[in-house]
Amino acid sequence: MAENDDIITLIDENGKEVQCEYIDTVEYEGALYCVVTPVSGSEDYEEGSCYIFSISDNGDETVDLLPVENEAVLDAVFEKFLEKDSEEGCGGDCSGCSGCDEK
């Protein structure tokens, strides 16, 4: 894999590292959410799929990405992501995506 500033490493619930590509940040009802797609590291995350995490600011220039368990919030954030990216020319289908030009 090429060196890429948009690659982040997440730790899954089994303590396994998962390499993900950052796709976008979406604001919904005053909270920020991160949209990523896995590139390697876990059979629990399907490569080519988008995943949404809530961004929790630690107050020390670092953040935690937390799973979003509320289906209504997930759906709403995903819809905002699709709307935002369709304005930028993305159809929102992350499977087989070669990456967004503007992040």
DRENSE-475215 format. One record per residue (C-alpha): residue number from 1; residue in three letters; x, y, z. Coordinates in Angstrom, 2 decimals. Example, Ala and Ser with C-alpha at 12.3 -4.5 7.8 and 13.67 -1.06 7.14 Angstrom:
! DRENSE-475215
+-----+-----+---------+---------+---------+
:   k :   r :       X :       Y :       Z :
+-----+-----+---------+---------+---------+
:   1 : ALA :   12.30 :   -4.50 :    7.80 :
:   2 : SER :   13.67 :   -1.06 :    7.14 :
+-----+-----+---------+---------+---------+
***
This chain:
! DRENSE-475215
+-----+-----+---------+---------+---------+
:   k :   r :       X :       Y :       Z :
+-----+-----+---------+---------+---------+
:   1 : MET :    0.00 :    0.00 :    0.00 :
:   2 : ALA :    1.33 :    3.44 :   -0.91 :
:   3 : GLU :    1.98 :    6.03 :    1.77 :
:   4 : ASN :   -1.23 :    8.02 :    2.13 :
:   5 : ASP :   -2.11 :   10.74 :    4.63 :
:   6 : ASP :   -5.76 :    9.69 :    4.41 :
:   7 : ILE :   -5.08 :    6.22 :    5.87 :
:   8 : ILE :   -5.90 :    5.84 :    9.55 :
:   9 : THR :   -5.52 :    2.83 :   11.80 :
:  10 : LEU :   -8.50 :    1.79 :   13.90 :
:  11 : ILE :   -8.59 :   -0.91 :   16.56 :
:  12 : ASP :  -11.64 :   -3.18 :   16.26 :
:  13 : GLU :  -13.54 :   -4.74 :   19.17 :
:  14 : ASN :  -11.19 :   -7.75 :   19.03 :
:  15 : GLY :   -8.09 :   -5.57 :   19.40 :
:  16 : LYS :   -7.14 :   -6.05 :   15.75 :
:  17 : GLU :   -5.74 :   -3.15 :   13.70 :
:  18 : VAL :   -7.85 :   -2.13 :   10.71 :
:  19 : GLN :   -6.40 :    0.17 :    8.07 :
:  20 : CYS :   -9.09 :    2.57 :    6.80 :
:  21 : GLU :   -9.12 :    5.34 :    4.26 :
:  22 : TYR :  -10.71 :    8.57 :    5.47 :
:  23 : ILE :  -13.46 :    9.60 :    3.05 :
:  24 : ASP :  -15.27 :   12.55 :    4.64 :
:  25 : THR :  -16.45 :   14.31 :    7.78 :
:  26 : VAL :  -20.17 :   14.99 :    8.11 :
:  27 : GLU :  -21.88 :   17.30 :   10.60 :
:  28 : TYR :  -25.29 :   16.22 :   11.87 :
:  29 : GLU :  -27.25 :   17.91 :   14.68 :
:  30 : GLY :  -24.14 :   19.63 :   16.03 :
:  31 : ALA :  -22.01 :   16.47 :   16.15 :
:  32 : LEU :  -19.25 :   15.39 :   13.77 :
:  33 : TYR :  -19.05 :   11.99 :   12.12 :
:  34 : CYS :  -16.22 :   10.38 :   10.19 :
:  35 : VAL :  -16.86 :    8.24 :    7.10 :
:  36 : VAL :  -14.16 :    5.67 :    6.33 :
:  37 : THR :  -13.67 :    2.62 :    4.16 :
:  38 : PRO :  -11.47 :   -0.30 :    5.26 :
:  39 : VAL :   -8.49 :   -1.18 :    3.11 :
:  40 : SER :   -7.06 :   -4.09 :    5.13 :
:  41 : GLY :   -6.89 :   -5.76 :    8.50 :
:  42 : SER :  -10.20 :   -7.26 :    9.60 :
:  43 : GLU :  -12.69 :   -9.76 :    8.32 :
:  44 : ASP :  -15.34 :   -7.92 :   10.38 :
:  45 : TYR :  -15.12 :   -4.88 :    8.09 :
:  46 : GLU :  -15.82 :   -5.47 :    4.41 :
:  47 : GLU :  -13.35 :   -3.74 :    2.10 :
:  48 : GLY :  -15.12 :   -1.30 :   -0.22 :
:  49 : SER :  -17.89 :   -0.55 :    2.29 :
:  50 : CYS :  -18.35 :    2.73 :    4.12 :
:  51 : TYR :  -18.46 :    2.90 :    7.91 :
:  52 : ILE :  -19.52 :    5.85 :   10.04 :
:  53 : PHE :  -18.05 :    6.75 :   13.43 :
:  54 : SER :  -18.86 :    9.55 :   15.85 :
:  55 : ILE :  -15.92 :   11.89 :   16.48 :
:  56 : SER :  -15.19 :   12.54 :   20.14 :
:  57 : ASP :  -12.70 :   15.36 :   20.78 :
:  58 : ASN :  -10.30 :   14.51 :   23.61 :
:  59 : GLY :   -9.34 :   18.15 :   24.15 :
:  60 : ASP :   -5.66 :   17.42 :   23.50 :
:  61 : GLU :   -5.56 :   17.59 :   19.68 :
:  62 : THR :   -6.56 :   13.91 :   19.45 :
:  63 : VAL :   -9.94 :   12.35 :   18.79 :
:  64 : ASP :  -11.63 :    9.02 :   19.36 :
:  65 : LEU :  -13.81 :    7.46 :   16.67 :
:  66 : LEU :  -16.75 :    5.76 :   18.35 :
:  67 : PRO :  -19.25 :    3.34 :   16.81 :
:  68 : VAL :  -22.70 :    4.79 :   16.15 :
:  69 : GLU :  -25.32 :    2.39 :   17.46 :
:  70 : ASN :  -28.44 :    4.45 :   16.75 :
:  71 : GLU :  -29.75 :    3.30 :   13.35 :
:  72 : ALA :  -31.72 :    6.53 :   12.80 :
:  73 : VAL :  -28.57 :    8.61 :   13.32 :
:  74 : LEU :  -26.56 :    6.31 :   11.03 :
:  75 : ASP :  -29.19 :    6.62 :    8.31 :
:  76 : ALA :  -29.37 :   10.41 :    8.67 :
:  77 : VAL :  -25.58 :   10.85 :    8.61 :
:  78 : PHE :  -25.28 :    8.55 :    5.61 :
:  79 : GLU :  -27.97 :   10.54 :    3.76 :
:  80 : LYS :  -26.09 :   13.79 :    4.50 :
:  81 : PHE :  -22.89 :   12.15 :    3.27 :
:  82 : LEU :  -24.60 :   11.13 :    0.03 :
:  83 : GLU :  -26.09 :   14.60 :   -0.45 :
:  84 : LYS :  -22.78 :   16.33 :    0.23 :
:  85 : ASP :  -20.80 :   14.04 :   -2.03 :
:  86 : SER :  -23.37 :   14.08 :   -4.84 :
:  87 : GLU :  -22.90 :   17.85 :   -4.94 :
:  88 : GLU :  -19.19 :   17.16 :   -5.42 :
:  89 : GLY :  -19.82 :   14.54 :   -8.13 :
:  90 : CYS :  -19.77 :   11.34 :   -6.06 :
:  91 : GLY :  -22.63 :    8.88 :   -6.39 :
:  92 : GLY :  -22.08 :    7.66 :   -2.84 :
:  93 : ASP :  -21.49 :    4.03 :   -3.80 :
:  94 : CYS :  -18.22 :    3.31 :   -2.02 :
:  95 : SER :  -17.89 :   -0.26 :   -3.29 :
:  96 : GLY :  -15.16 :   -0.31 :   -5.87 :
:  97 : CYS :  -14.44 :    3.36 :   -5.18 :
:  98 : SER :  -10.98 :    4.56 :   -6.10 :
:  99 : GLY :  -11.23 :    7.38 :   -3.59 :
: 100 : CYS :  -12.74 :   10.83 :   -3.51 :
: 101 : ASP :  -10.87 :   13.67 :   -5.19 :
: 102 : GLU :  -11.85 :   16.22 :   -2.55 :
: 103 : LYS :  -11.80 :   15.33 :    1.11 :
+-----+-----+---------+---------+---------+
***
